């Protein structure tokens, strides 16, 4: 999908090409590349390291990391099982030794097994193919009949000391790595890319390009710090051999298990946790791109993620998220709001009048779905709105 997307925009992808050198200037970088046709250099205004936890961009840019390595190991295996476990769901068992997951999504066999174990135990499990003991310890009924593939992983919690070094930016696993516990890694990386991507696109026309680009660091690094702390606590609870964690898994979890279906049916209990894990609670209030001149009360404030709802635009009912799905900045106006001055309209700005929303409120929605500006929308506020639009590069 990614390859098709860039090809449709006429962007070539150089396969089999390695970054071997990087020279940083004040406003550009020169990269030395080694590929099928030998070595060459290329100059760019910006370089984005999306090359993973061991990526070379961060190292060549001289950006350090803070790192904590876990003693516990992760065991992964694709196996065939003689079992009555239902294939359409994930099976999770918690025991004193750790947590084991079994689900029918193996790549080289019918089932994938994922488990936590003590240091060194993963090597023994792999060497003997004794994944059976992992299942038995978790109380999961099944007999391992074949091991098609297995590996073990040593995990680390790592955060780059900065997401920017001059013209170089880091995103995804190049900026932060952590345990897969709580399933935060992919969301974090995708949200990094979306946050940085639109700022790189609009920086050339921004009145304050450095401030716009620096806001990527200001907004995204604190989110990664919180998320890595969350995954750290979840992983320690899942795998730590310490007595409190072992008792929680081996005694507390089985006692609480009968209550789980009741809890999961209560939306008021489940929804906050789901919003946290899915990143919907992230907000940037008070940040460099959040300008709030609206009255206190209901509705999103500058820095909040725009909630979805029905709206009437041009006489038809639509969803607000559908309105703002196209690239660029979107202005959402109350039906009594005077139109913005003509000179603020350009390619990257779209204006929508919400005919079912009385008043003169104005929301400016960033390309990543966050409210950047909130104001009254009268003539006196136009200058402030224009300054915000100028800052993000659409005036």
C-alpha positions in Angstrom: 0.0 0.0 0.0 2.8 2.4 0.9 4.7 1.6 -2.3 1.6 2.1 -4.4 0.9 5.3 -2.7 4.3 6.9 -3.4 4.4 5.5 -6.9 1.1 7.2 -7.7 2.7 10.5 -6.6 5.7 10.0 -8.8 8.1 9.4 -5.9 10.9 6.8 -6.7 12.0 4.3 -4.1 15.6 3.2 -4.2 15.6 -0.4 -3.1 18.9 -2.1 -2.0 20.3 1.3 -0.9 22.2 1.9 2.3 22.9 5.1 4.2 26.7 5.1 4.9 27.4 8.7 5.7 25.5 11.8 6.8 26.9 15.4 7.0 24.7 18.0 8.7 24.7 21.6 7.8 22.7 24.5 9.3 19.8 24.2 6.9 20.4 20.9 5.0 22.0 17.5 5.1 24.2 15.6 2.7 23.7 11.9 2.7 26.1 9.3 1.3 24.3 6.3 -0.2 25.6 2.9 -1.3 23.4 1.1 -3.8 23.5 -1.3 -6.8 25.2 1.3 -8.9 27.9 2.2 -6.3 28.1 5.2 -4.1 26.5 8.6 -4.5 25.7 11.7 -2.5 22.4 13.6 -2.3 21.4 16.8 -0.5 18.1 17.3 1.2 16.6 20.0 3.4 15.5 17.4 5.9 16.3 13.7 6.7 13.8 11.6 8.7 15.1 8.5 10.4 12.3 5.9 10.2 14.8 3.1 10.2 14.1 1.3 13.4 15.7 0.8 16.8 19.1 0.1 15.5 18.8 2.6 12.7 21.9 4.4 11.4 20.3 7.9 11.0 20.2 8.5 14.8 23.8 7.3 15.2 25.2 9.4 12.4 23.3 12.4 13.6 24.9 12.0 17.0 21.7 11.6 19.0 22.0 9.5 22.2 19.4 7.4 24.0 18.3 6.7 27.5 18.0 2.9 27.8 16.9 0.2 30.3 17.3 -3.5 29.3 14.9 -6.1 30.7 16.2 -9.3 32.2 13.1 -11.2 31.1 12.9 -12.7 27.6 10.2 -13.1 25.1 9.8 -16.5 23.3 8.0 -16.6 19.9 7.2 -19.8 18.0 5.0 -21.0 15.2 3.7 -24.5 16.1 1.2 -27.1 15.3 -1.1 -28.0 18.2 -3.4 -30.9 19.0 -5.9 -28.8 20.9 -9.6 -27.9 21.4 -8.7 -24.2 21.7 -11.0 -22.0 19.5 -9.0 -20.6 16.5 -10.9 -17.4 16.2 -9.8 -15.8 19.5 -6.6 -15.1 21.4 -6.0 -17.3 24.4 -4.1 -15.7 27.3 -3.0 -17.4 30.5 -1.2 -15.8 33.4 0.8 -17.9 35.8 3.6 -17.5 38.3 6.3 -17.9 35.6 4.8 -15.3 33.4 2.2 -14.8 30.7 1.6 -16.9 27.5 -0.5 -16.0 24.5 -1.7 -18.5 21.9 -3.6 -17.5 18.8 -4.2 -19.1 15.4 -2.2 -16.6 13.3 1.1 -18.4 12.8 3.0 -17.6 9.6 4.8 -20.9 9.3 2.4 -23.1 11.2 -1.2 -23.0 12.4 -0.6 -21.4 15.8 1.6 -18.6 17.2 2.8 -18.9 20.8 4.2 -15.9 22.6 5.4 -16.2 26.2 7.6 -14.5 28.8 10.3 -16.3 30.7 13.3 -15.8 33.0 16.7 -14.9 31.6 18.3 -17.9 29.8 15.2 -20.0 30.0 14.3 -18.9 26.4 17.4 -20.6 25.1 16.5 -23.8 26.8 13.0 -23.7 25.5 14.1 -23.1 21.9 16.9 -25.7 22.1 14.7 -28.5 23.4 11.6 -27.3 21.6 9.9 -27.6 25.0 7.2 -25.0 24.4 4.9 -27.6 25.9 6.1 -26.6 29.4 5.1 -23.0 28.7 1.6 -24.0 27.8 1.3 -26.4 30.7 2.5 -23.7 33.2 -0.3 -21.4 31.9 -2.9 -24.2 32.1 -3.7 -24.1 28.4 -4.9 -27.4 27.1 -2.9 -28.5 24.0 -0.1 -30.7 22.8 2.7 -29.3 20.7 3.1 -31.7 17.8 5.5 -29.7 15.6 7.7 -26.6 16.0 8.1 -24.8 12.6 10.0 -21.8 13.8 11.1 -20.2 17.1 13.1 -17.3 18.4 13.7 -15.4 21.6 14.0 -11.7 22.1 15.7 -9.5 24.7 13.7 -6.3 25.1 14.8 -2.8 26.0 13.1 0.4 26.9 14.8 3.2 24.9 14.0 6.8 24.2 16.1 9.2 22.1 17.4 12.2 24.0 16.0 14.4 21.2 13.8 13.9 18.2 15.6 16.5 16.2 19.2 17.4 15.4 19.3 20.3 13.0 17.8 19.0 9.7 17.5 15.4 11.1 14.3 14.1 12.7 13.5 10.7 14.3 10.2 8.9 14.2 8.8 5.5 15.2 11.1 2.9 16.6 14.1 5.1 15.7 12.9 7.5 18.4 11.4 5.1 21.0 11.4 1.3 21.6 9.8 -0.6 24.4 8.0 -3.8 25.3 5.1 -4.9 23.1 3.0 -5.0 26.2 -0.2 -2.9 25.9 0.4 -2.8 22.1 1.5 0.8 21.8 4.4 0.7 19.3 2.6 0.9 16.0 0.2 3.6 17.1 3.1 5.7 18.4 5.0 5.4 15.1 2.1 6.2 12.9 1.1 9.2 15.0 4.8 10.4 14.9 4.7 10.2 11.1 1.4 12.0 10.8 2.5 14.8 13.2 5.8 15.3 11.5 4.6 14.8 7.9 2.2 17.7 7.7 4.7 20.1 9.4 7.4 19.2 6.9 4.9 19.8 4.1 3.9 23.2 5.3 7.2 24.5 6.8 8.3 26.1 3.5 5.3 28.5 3.6 5.2 29.0 7.3 6.1 32.4 8.9 7.9 30.5 11.7 9.2 27.3 10.1 11.6 26.4 12.9 8.9 26.9 15.5 6.5 24.7 13.5 9.1 21.9 13.1 10.2 22.1 16.7 6.6 21.6 17.8 7.0 18.0 16.6 9.6 17.4 19.4 7.5 19.3 21.9 4.3 17.4 21.2 5.5 13.8 20.5 8.4 13.1 22.8 6.4 13.6 26.0 3.8 11.2 24.6 6.4 8.5 24.0 7.8 9.0 27.5 4.4 8.4 29.0 3.7 5.4 26.7 7.0 3.7 27.4 6.4 4.1 31.1 3.0 2.5 30.7 4.4 -0.5 28.7 7.2 -0.8 31.2 4.7 -1.3 34.1 2.5 -3.7 32.1 5.5 -5.8 31.0 6.9 -6.0 34.5 3.5 -7.2 35.7 3.4 -9.8 32.9 6.9 -11.1 33.3 8.7 -10.1 36.5 9.8 -13.0 38.7 9.5 -10.9 41.8 7.1 -12.3 44.4 4.4 -9.5 44.2 4.1 -9.8 40.4 4.2 -13.6 40.6 1.4 -13.7 43.2 -0.6 -11.2 41.2 -0.4 -13.5 38.1 -0.6 -16.8 39.8 -3.2 -16.0 42.5 -4.9 -12.7 41.8 -5.5 -13.1 38.1 -7.3 -16.5 38.5 -9.5 -15.1 41.3 -10.4 -12.0 39.3 -11.0 -13.9 36.0 -14.7 -14.7 36.6 -15.4 -10.9 37.0 -13.8 -10.0 33.6 -16.8 -10.7 31.4 -18.9 -8.5 33.7 -16.4 -5.7 33.6 -16.0 -5.9 29.8 -19.8 -5.4 29.4 -19.7 -2.1 31.2 -18.8 0.6 28.8 -18.1 3.2 31.5 -15.4 1.0 32.9 -13.8 -0.2 29.6 -14.0 3.0 27.4 -11.4 5.0 29.4 -8.9 2.2 29.2 -9.5 1.8 25.5 -9.2 5.5 24.8 -5.9 5.5 26.7 -4.5 2.5 24.8 -5.6 3.8 21.4 -4.1 7.2 21.9 -7.4 9.1 21.9 -6.6 10.9 25.2 -3.5 12.6 23.7 -3.8 16.3 23.6 -1.5 19.3 23.1 -3.2 22.1 25.2 -0.8 25.0 25.8 1.5 23.8 23.1 3.2 26.1 20.5 0.5 25.4 17.9 -2.5 25.6 20.3 -4.2 29.0 20.4 -7.4 29.2 22.4 -9.6 32.4 22.4 -12.9 30.7 22.8 -15.2 30.8 25.8 -14.9 28.0 28.4 -17.6 25.4 28.1 -18.5 22.3 26.2 -16.7 21.3 23.1 -13.1 20.7 22.2 -10.4 23.2 23.1 -7.3 24.1 21.2 -4.9 21.1 21.5 -7.7 18.5 21.8 -8.4 15.8 19.2 -11.4 16.8 17.2 -14.4 14.5 18.2 -16.6 13.1 15.5 -20.3 13.9 15.2 -23.0 14.6 12.7 -23.1 18.0 11.0 -25.1 19.7 8.3 -23.0 21.3 5.5 -24.4 22.5 2.2 -27.8 21.2 3.2 -26.7 17.6 3.7 -25.8 15.6 6.8 -22.2 14.4 7.1 -19.8 13.2 9.7 -17.3 15.8 10.8 -14.3 13.4 10.5 -15.3 12.9 6.8 -15.2 16.7 6.3 -11.6 17.0 7.6 -10.3 13.8 6.0 -8.7 15.5 3.0 -5.2 16.9 3.4 -4.7 20.4 4.7 -6.1 22.6 7.4 -9.9 22.9 7.8 -11.9 25.8 9.2 -15.2 24.8 10.9 -17.5 27.9 11.2 -20.7 28.3 13.1 -23.6 29.3 10.8 -23.5 33.0 11.9 -19.7 33.4 11.5 -18.5 36.1 9.0 -16.4 34.4 6.3 -12.6 34.8 6.7 -10.8 37.4 4.6 -10.3 36.3 1.0 -6.5 36.5 1.3 -6.4 33.7 3.9 -7.6 31.1 1.4 -5.1 28.9 -0.5 -4.6 25.3 -1.6 -4.0 23.9 1.9 -7.1 25.5 3.6 -10.7 24.3 3.3 -13.6 26.2 4.9 -16.8 24.5 6.1 -20.0 26.2 7.5 -21.8 24.0 10.0 -25.4 25.0 9.4 -26.7 23.2 12.4 -24.3 25.0 14.8 -25.6 28.5 15.7 -23.2 31.2 16.7 -19.9 32.6 15.5 -17.5 29.9 16.7 -14.4 29.0 14.7 -12.3 25.8 15.0 -9.1 25.4 12.9 -8.4 21.7 12.6 -4.8 20.7 11.8 -4.1 18.0 9.2 -3.6 15.4 12.0 -7.1 15.9 13.4 -6.3 18.2 16.4 -7.8 21.6 17.0 -5.1 24.2 16.6 -7.2 27.4 17.0 -10.5 28.1 18.7 -12.0 31.5 18.7 -15.2 33.6 18.3 -14.9 34.1 14.6 -15.9 37.8 14.6 -14.0 40.5 12.7 -11.9 41.4 15.8 -10.6 37.8 16.0 -9.6 37.5 12.3 -6.2 39.0 12.9 -5.4 36.3 15.5 -6.8 33.5 13.3 -4.7 34.8 10.4 -1.6 34.8 12.6 -2.2 31.2 13.5 -2.8 30.2 9.9 0.4 32.1 8.9 2.3 30.2 11.5 1.2 26.8 10.2 1.9 27.8 6.6 -1.5 28.1 5.0 -1.6 31.9 4.5 
